[in-house]
């Protein structure tokens, strides 16, 4: 079909929202023969929409807002006139074909088939990633963690280090994870909050130690990161966000290629962490005697979105670090 051939390579920037409550994300949209692909700027595909099912939710207005179907809560906001025109022409052409050939029943069958194919495409890489990660021994995880840490220097700079700051990080790790070999590293740029390496190292944004008055805030972020790692293997998460060939290479050779490590490092420092249940985080903080209120208010100054943490905080919290160690940690990237 001519209109599809004309636009099948068209790409543009857009803003995607998975649901009305979800955060808006900058994405790259490309038109395919029967779908559009919505991907992160680093090339990772986030979702696919079927072109025949797409609808324009605000006809005649700009920026244009599209949905994967009429009743969907997922939206795509697009201001690029060429891309908007391309999608409109494709939708019009597909609509004409459906009317001319009476595709009502056939479209239903195709939609079911497409859903099955897409489900297989998404399930298979995830299953292989999880299986591959489960086979990686501790010594190989340490190697991958060290390689990724080295790659993050290109993206976010070398980890900050001072004698006093390193001592404070060791004290913080012992207080939060007394039974684990957890290494903490503070990055000077780029990283927004925290990230987990496959060897158990947690990366920390310098803002979490510089911008707050109490170590309870960074403690909350670290415990939230630990909960993510406990529920979803960090190595599996990295593999799932990478091209399928990364899992296959690791499974067949026992090593990750340089290009895959570079992509993983880039995604590691820019990709936001998944949300954790407030009840679980509150239990973790209370078990260690940490005041959850500073972390809760750092997330939402009004306290409304983190009311569970605010109302359930311990009455007599224990200090996470003494003043000397906290001051040393706050200046770890300044010396």
C-alpha positions as CSV (number, residue, x, y, z in Angstrom):
1,X,0.0,0.0,0.0
2,X,1.6,3.3,-1.1
3,X,0.9,5.3,1.9
4,X,2.4,2.7,4.2
5,X,5.5,2.4,2.0
6,X,5.9,6.2,2.1
7,X,5.8,6.4,5.9
8,X,7.1,3.1,7.1
9,X,10.5,4.6,8.1
10,X,9.2,7.8,9.5
11,X,10.4,8.6,13.1
12,X,9.7,11.5,15.5
13,X,9.9,12.5,19.1
14,X,6.7,12.3,21.2
15,X,5.6,12.1,24.8
16,X,4.1,8.8,26.1
17,X,2.1,8.1,29.2
18,X,1.3,4.5,30.1
19,X,-1.7,5.6,32.2
20,X,-3.3,8.8,33.5
21,X,-1.3,8.3,36.8
22,X,2.0,7.4,35.1
23,X,4.8,9.9,34.6
24,X,5.1,11.4,31.1
25,X,8.1,10.0,29.2
26,X,10.0,11.4,26.2
27,X,10.0,8.7,23.5
28,X,10.9,8.0,19.9
29,X,8.0,6.9,17.7
30,X,8.4,5.0,14.4
31,X,5.8,3.8,11.9
32,X,6.0,0.2,10.7
33,X,3.9,-1.7,8.2
34,X,1.1,-2.6,10.7
35,X,2.3,-1.1,14.0
36,X,4.0,1.9,15.5
37,X,6.9,1.3,17.9
38,X,7.2,3.5,21.0
39,X,10.8,3.4,22.3
40,X,13.1,5.1,24.8
41,X,15.7,7.5,23.4
42,X,18.4,4.8,24.0
43,X,16.7,2.5,21.5
44,X,14.8,0.2,23.9
45,X,11.3,-0.6,22.7
46,X,8.7,0.3,25.4
47,X,5.5,-0.9,23.6
48,X,3.9,-1.4,20.1
49,X,0.5,-0.2,19.0
50,X,-1.5,-1.7,16.2
51,X,-2.1,0.9,13.5
52,X,-5.6,-0.4,12.6
53,X,-6.7,0.1,16.2
54,X,-5.2,3.5,16.8
55,X,-7.5,6.5,17.2
56,X,-7.0,10.3,17.3
57,X,-8.4,11.5,20.6
58,X,-8.4,15.3,19.8
59,X,-9.1,15.7,16.1
60,X,-7.9,19.0,14.6
61,X,-5.9,20.0,17.7
62,X,-2.1,20.2,18.2
63,X,-0.2,18.6,19.8
64,X,-2.1,15.6,18.6
65,X,-3.1,12.9,21.1
66,X,-3.4,9.3,20.0
67,X,-4.5,6.2,21.8
68,X,-4.0,2.5,21.0
69,X,-7.8,2.2,20.9
70,X,-10.9,4.3,21.7
71,X,-11.3,3.2,25.3
72,X,-7.6,3.0,26.2
73,X,-6.0,5.2,29.0
74,X,-2.6,5.0,27.4
75,X,-1.8,8.1,25.3
76,X,0.8,9.4,22.9
77,X,1.2,13.2,22.5
78,X,2.9,14.3,19.3
79,X,3.7,17.8,18.0
80,X,5.6,16.9,14.8
81,X,3.3,17.9,11.9
82,X,4.9,15.5,9.4
83,X,4.5,12.5,11.8
84,X,0.9,13.5,12.7
85,X,0.0,13.8,9.0
86,X,1.7,10.5,8.3
87,X,-0.2,8.7,11.0
88,X,-3.5,10.3,9.9
89,X,-2.9,9.3,6.3
90,X,-2.1,5.7,7.3
91,X,-5.2,5.5,9.5
92,X,-7.4,6.9,6.7
93,X,-5.9,4.4,4.3
94,X,-6.4,1.5,6.6
95,X,-10.0,2.7,7.3
96,X,-10.7,2.8,3.6
97,X,-9.4,-0.7,3.1
98,X,-11.5,-2.0,6.0
99,X,-14.7,-0.4,4.6
100,X,-14.0,-1.6,1.0
101,X,-13.3,-5.2,2.0
102,X,-15.6,-5.6,5.0
103,X,-12.8,-6.5,7.4
104,X,-14.9,-6.6,10.5
105,X,-14.6,-10.3,11.3
106,X,-11.2,-10.6,9.7
107,X,-9.8,-7.7,11.7
108,X,-10.9,-9.4,14.9
109,X,-9.1,-12.6,13.9
110,X,-6.0,-10.6,13.0
111,X,-6.1,-8.7,16.2
112,X,-6.2,-11.9,18.2
113,X,-3.3,-13.3,16.1
114,X,-1.3,-10.1,16.5
115,X,-1.8,-10.2,20.3
116,X,-0.6,-13.8,20.4
117,X,2.5,-13.0,18.3
118,X,3.3,-9.8,20.3
119,X,2.8,-11.8,23.6
120,X,5.2,-14.4,22.4
121,X,7.7,-11.8,21.3
122,X,7.6,-10.1,24.7
123,X,7.5,-13.2,26.8
124,X,10.3,-15.1,25.1
125,X,13.1,-12.5,25.6
126,X,12.0,-12.0,29.2
127,X,12.0,-15.7,29.9
128,X,15.4,-16.2,28.3
129,X,16.8,-13.1,30.3
130,X,15.5,-14.5,33.6
131,X,16.9,-18.0,32.8
132,X,20.2,-16.6,31.7
133,X,20.6,-14.5,34.9
134,X,19.8,-17.5,37.1
135,X,22.7,-19.4,35.6
136,X,25.3,-16.7,36.2
137,X,27.6,-17.6,39.1
138,X,28.8,-15.1,41.8
139,X,32.2,-14.7,40.3
140,X,30.8,-13.8,36.9
141,X,28.3,-11.4,38.4
142,X,31.3,-9.7,40.1
143,X,33.0,-9.4,36.7
144,X,29.9,-8.0,35.1
145,X,29.4,-5.5,38.0
146,X,33.0,-4.3,37.7
147,X,32.7,-3.9,33.9
148,X,29.5,-2.0,34.3
149,X,30.9,0.3,37.0
150,X,33.8,1.1,34.7
151,X,31.4,1.9,31.8
152,X,29.3,4.2,34.1
153,X,32.4,6.4,34.4
154,X,31.9,7.4,30.7
155,X,28.3,8.4,31.4
156,X,28.3,9.7,34.9
157,X,32.0,10.1,35.9
158,X,34.1,8.1,38.3
159,X,32.6,7.3,41.7
160,X,33.4,10.0,44.3
161,X,35.9,8.9,47.0
162,X,37.5,10.4,50.1
163,X,38.8,8.6,53.1
164,X,36.0,10.0,55.4
165,X,33.4,9.4,52.7
166,X,34.4,5.8,52.2
167,X,34.3,5.2,55.9
168,X,30.8,6.7,56.1
169,X,29.6,4.5,53.2
170,X,30.9,1.4,55.0
171,X,29.1,2.5,58.1
172,X,25.9,3.1,56.2
173,X,26.1,-0.3,54.5
174,X,26.7,-2.0,57.8
175,X,23.7,-0.2,59.4
176,X,21.3,-1.0,56.5
177,X,22.6,-4.4,55.3
178,X,24.4,-6.0,58.2
179,X,24.1,-9.5,56.7
180,X,25.0,-8.7,53.1
181,X,28.2,-7.8,51.2
182,X,26.7,-4.5,49.9
183,X,29.0,-1.9,48.4
184,X,27.9,1.6,48.0
185,X,29.2,4.1,45.4
186,X,28.3,7.8,45.0
187,X,28.2,9.1,41.4
188,X,29.0,12.8,40.7
189,X,26.5,13.3,37.8
190,X,23.6,12.0,35.7
191,X,22.1,9.4,38.1
192,X,18.8,10.6,39.5
193,X,18.5,8.4,42.5
194,X,19.9,4.9,42.9
195,X,20.8,1.9,40.7
196,X,21.8,-1.7,41.4
197,X,24.7,-3.6,39.8
198,X,24.6,-7.4,39.4
199,X,27.4,-7.9,42.0
200,X,25.4,-6.2,44.8
201,X,26.9,-2.7,44.4
202,X,24.4,0.1,44.7
203,X,25.1,3.4,42.9
204,X,23.9,6.5,44.7
205,X,23.3,10.0,43.2
206,X,25.4,12.7,44.8
207,X,22.2,14.7,45.2
208,X,20.9,12.2,47.8
209,X,23.8,13.0,50.1
210,X,24.2,16.6,49.3
211,X,20.7,18.1,49.2
212,X,19.2,16.7,52.4
213,X,19.8,17.5,56.0
214,X,19.5,13.9,57.3
215,X,20.9,10.5,56.2
216,X,17.5,9.0,56.7
217,X,16.6,10.2,53.2
218,X,19.4,8.3,51.5
219,X,18.7,5.4,53.7
220,X,15.2,5.2,52.4
221,X,16.4,5.3,48.8
222,X,18.9,2.5,49.5
223,X,16.3,0.3,51.2
224,X,13.9,0.9,48.3
225,X,16.6,-0.1,45.9
226,X,17.3,-3.3,47.9
227,X,13.6,-4.2,47.7
228,X,13.7,-3.8,43.9
229,X,16.7,-6.1,43.7
230,X,15.1,-8.6,46.0
231,X,11.9,-8.8,43.9
232,X,13.6,-8.6,40.4
233,X,17.2,-9.8,39.8
234,X,19.2,-6.7,38.7
235,X,21.0,-8.7,36.1
236,X,17.8,-10.1,34.6
237,X,16.4,-6.5,34.6
238,X,19.4,-5.3,32.6
239,X,19.2,-8.1,30.2
240,X,15.5,-7.6,29.6
241,X,16.1,-3.9,28.8
242,X,18.9,-4.9,26.3
243,X,18.6,-6.4,22.8
244,X,17.8,-10.1,22.9
245,X,21.3,-10.9,21.6
246,X,22.8,-9.8,24.9
247,X,21.1,-12.7,26.7
248,X,22.1,-15.1,23.9
249,X,25.8,-13.9,24.0
250,X,26.0,-14.3,27.8
251,X,24.3,-17.7,27.7
252,X,26.6,-19.0,24.9
253,X,29.9,-17.3,25.7
254,X,29.7,-16.4,29.4
255,X,30.5,-12.8,28.6
256,X,28.8,-9.6,27.6
257,X,30.0,-7.7,24.6
258,X,31.4,-4.2,24.9
259,X,28.5,-2.7,23.0
260,X,26.0,-4.4,25.3
261,X,27.9,-3.2,28.4
262,X,27.9,0.3,27.1
263,X,24.1,0.2,26.4
264,X,23.4,-1.3,29.8
265,X,25.5,1.4,31.6
266,X,23.7,4.2,29.8
267,X,20.3,2.7,30.7
268,X,21.4,2.0,34.2
269,X,22.0,5.7,35.1
270,X,19.0,7.2,33.2
271,X,16.3,4.6,33.7
272,X,14.0,5.4,36.7
273,X,13.6,2.6,39.2
274,X,10.3,0.8,39.6
275,X,8.0,1.8,42.4
276,X,8.1,-0.2,45.6
277,X,5.1,-0.8,47.9
278,X,5.1,1.8,50.8
279,X,4.1,-0.9,53.2
280,X,7.1,-3.0,52.4
281,X,9.5,0.0,52.6
282,X,8.0,1.1,55.9
283,X,8.5,-2.4,57.3
284,X,12.2,-2.3,56.2
285,X,12.8,1.2,57.7
286,X,11.0,0.4,60.9
287,X,12.9,-2.8,61.4
288,X,16.1,-0.8,61.3
289,X,14.8,2.0,63.5
290,X,15.0,4.6,60.7
291,X,12.7,7.6,60.6
292,X,10.6,7.2,57.4
293,X,9.3,10.8,57.4
294,X,12.3,12.6,55.9
295,X,12.3,10.1,53.0
296,X,8.5,10.4,52.6
297,X,8.6,14.2,52.5
298,X,11.6,14.1,50.1
299,X,9.3,12.1,47.7
300,X,6.3,14.4,48.2
301,X,6.7,17.6,50.3
302,X,2.9,17.5,51.1
303,X,3.1,14.0,52.4
304,X,-0.1,13.0,50.8
305,X,1.4,10.6,48.2
306,X,3.5,9.0,51.0
307,X,1.0,9.1,53.8
308,X,1.6,5.4,54.7
309,X,5.3,6.2,55.4
310,X,4.5,9.4,57.3
311,X,1.9,7.9,59.6
312,X,3.7,4.7,60.2
313,X,7.2,6.1,61.0
314,X,8.8,4.9,64.3
315,X,8.4,7.3,67.3
316,X,12.0,7.0,68.5
317,X,14.2,6.6,65.5
318,X,17.8,5.5,65.7
319,X,20.6,7.5,64.0
320,X,21.7,6.1,60.7
321,X,25.1,7.8,60.9
322,X,26.7,10.0,63.5
323,X,27.2,13.7,62.6
324,X,30.9,13.2,61.7
325,X,30.2,10.5,59.2
326,X,27.2,12.3,57.7
327,X,29.3,15.4,57.2
328,X,32.0,13.4,55.6
329,X,29.5,11.6,53.3
330,X,28.0,14.9,52.3
331,X,31.3,16.2,51.1
332,X,32.5,13.0,49.4
333,X,32.2,14.6,45.9
334,X,33.5,18.0,46.9
335,X,37.1,17.3,47.8
